[in-house]
C-alpha cells in the first residue's frame, strides 16, 4: 500500500469535527455550539478533537451533559463518523488541508526553488528521473508559474501536485491488488449483522443476481431478507456471490449510517429511527414533562401517523429508512412542539461524584414531574437502574448514565400506553435495547421455547429410559440363554448317564433275569397287569412268567405272546416251550 495512505487515525479537520458534532447532537442543543469558533491554526486537529470538545463543553452552559465527558464524546463521535463512504455523507472540503501547502509553495516559488518542488512529484515509470528529466520539469514549472502568476500559480500547482500523488497512489493500489480491478471481479453483497440477526438488502441482492436489474423499493424504505431465506430460496443463484459481513454499529446516542445500494443514499434501521424519535420527544423537547395533563388520545393519533409512514407493525424482518425520512417522522409533531415550547420544565440534575442509587433515580423522576404523566414510572426504576448499572463505563454511574435511566424509564411507560410501538420493537427484535424492559411477547416466546425444550428433554429422558429397559431386557435374555445352554449341557449329560445305566441294566438282566426282576415284580404282580396297565383281579384267571413270576391277565398274556417273545416285566426270552405250558 502506498505510503501516502498512512495517516494517523486520530487526526481530522476542524471542519469534519464540527460537522459531525452538529449532526450528532439533538437539534435543540445546537445553540450550545454555534457560538464556538476555531482559530485558523486549529484547522488540523489531533487526539480525535478531545481538547476542542472539552472547550465546547466548558462553554455550553451544561447543556451537553447527556453526552458525558469530552473523552466519551470524542470516542462516540469517532465511532459515529467512521463508516464506509462517510466522506460522501459529510461532504467535507479539502481546502483546509491544501491551505498550508499553498502557503508553503508560494514562498518556495517566490524564492525560485523550483528544483525542490519538482523533486516532490511522484515518478510514474521507473525508480527515478534522470537529470535531463529533472531539468525539463523545472523548466515547465517555471514557465507555468510565470504564465499563471504568484496568486493563482501556487493554488493551481498545489492541485497538480496533489492530483499527481493521488494518481500515483491509485496506480500502486491497482498494481498491488489486480483482482479487485479486473473485469472478472467478484460480485459482493453485504450481510448485515445485528445481534443474532443476519440479513441483506433485497435490492442489493436482486441487483447482484439479476445482472443489474433493480428491485423497486418503497420511496423511503429498503427492505431486507434473512440469510436463511437467501440460502433457502436463492441458494443455487448465489454460489458465486461473496457475502461481506457488515455489523450494524451504534454510538451511544445515534446509530452509524449505512450506505444504501443506490448512489448518494444513506439509511439507518427503522428501530434506530424510532429511538431517535423517542429521544427527541423525551430529552430534547421534554414532552412528557411539559404536556400535562397528556391527551393520550391525541398523542396516539400522532403516533399512528408514524406507524403508517415509517414503523410497520406487521413487518417481522429488519428494514432500513432513508436518511431523508427523518423529516417526515418528526414534522407531524411541529404543532405540538410549538405549543409546549415556552412551558418551563426542570432539567435533569447532576449525579454525585460517587454515582447515584436507585432511590436517587426515583427522586429524580419525581423531581422532573414525570409522575404526573406516568404515575407508575417509579415502579420501573429498580429494573432500569440495574440495567444501566450493568453497562456503566466507569467505576461510578455518572450524569450521562442518569440521562439514560430517565430516558428508558419513560420509554417503558410509553410502550405500556401505546402497544403498537411495543409490537413494532418486538417484531424488529429490538426489545433488549430498552434497558430494564420486560417484553411480554418475548417472555411468552421464551416460556414456549422452555416448554418445548422441557418436552424434548422429557422425550429424551423417556428414550433414555427405554434404552435402559432394553439393555436390561437384553442382558436378562442373554443370561437366560446362557442358563438354558447350561441346562441343555446338563440334560445331555444326564441322558448319556441314563443310556449307560440302561445298557448296564440290560447286561445284568441277561445274566440273571429271574433274580433281578423278582423283587421289582413283587409289587406289580399284586397290583396291576403290565400289559394293559389295569388292576389285576385276584379272583379272575391270570398267568405268570416262569422266570420272574410276574402275573398278567390271562387274555392279555395269550394275546401278548402272539406278537412278542420277551416278558414285559423281566425282558427274559420266552422259549417256545414256555409259551404254552409254563407261561401259566
Number of C-alpha atoms within 10 A of each C-alpha: 13 14 8 10 9 8 9 9 10 12 13 18 20 24 19 19 22 19 15 18 21 16 15 19 19 18 12 12 14 17 12 17 19 12 10 13 11 11 7 9 9 14 19 16 19 17 15 21 24 19 15 21 20 16 12 19 21 13 15 19 10 11 17 21 18 20 20 16 18 20 17 15 25 23 17 20 24 19 17 23 23 14 15 11 15 17 13 13 16 14 11 17 12 10 11 16 13 15 14 12 16 21 13 13 21 19 13 16 19 12 9 12 14 20 17 12 18 18 13 11 15 17 13 14 7 6 8 11 15 9 9 9 11 14 15 13 19 19 15 13 19 16 11 14 20 11 11 14 10 15 11 13 20 23 19 15 19 20 15 13 17 15 12 17 19 16 14 18 18 14 14 15 15 15 13 12 12 11 12 13 12 10 8 8 10 13 12 14 22 17 22 21 15 16 10 6 14 18 23 25 22 21 20 22 25 16 16 19 16 11 8 11 12 15 14 10 11 10 9 17 18 25 20 19 18 18 17 12 11 17 13 10 11 14 11 10 13 17 9 12 14 13 16 12 14 16 13 16 17 14 16 15 20 22 21 21 24 22 19 19 17 10 8 10 15 20 22 22 23 22 25 19 23 20 18 18 16 18 21 17 17 18 20 15 19 22 21 22 24 21 17 13 10 15 10 14 10 10 13 14 11 17 20 16 14 19 17 11 13 21 24 19 17 11 13 14 14 23 23 22 24 22 18 12 16 16 9 14 20 15 11 14 14 9 10 15 16 10 11 17 14 9 12 10 17 11 13 18 13 16 19 13 10 10 17 19 17 16 13 16 22 18 13 19 21 15 14 19 17 22 15 16 21 18 12 13 20 21 11 18 23 17 17 25 27 15 17 19 21 11 11 13 12 9 9 15 22 22 22 19 23 24 20 19 26 23 19 25 28 22 22 21 17 18 16 12 14 17 11 19 23 22 20 22 25 19 19 22 19 16 20 13 13 18 22 21 19 13 18 11 14 15 11 11 12 12 12 12 12 12 12 12 12 12 12 12 12 12 12 12 12 12 12 12 12 12 12 12 12 12 12 12 12 12 12 12 12 12 12 12 12 12 12 12 12 12 12 12 12 12 12 12 12 12 12 12 12 12 12 12 12 12 12 11 12 14 12 13 17 14 10 13 19 18 14 16 19 17 14 14 18 14 11 18 21 15 16 18 23 21 16 13 11 12 15 20 14 11 6 8 12 19 18 18 23 18 22 23 20 27 27 31 23 17 11 15 25 16 12 16 16 9 8 12 16 15 22 17 23 24 17 20 15 18 12 11 9 15 17 11 9 15 23 18
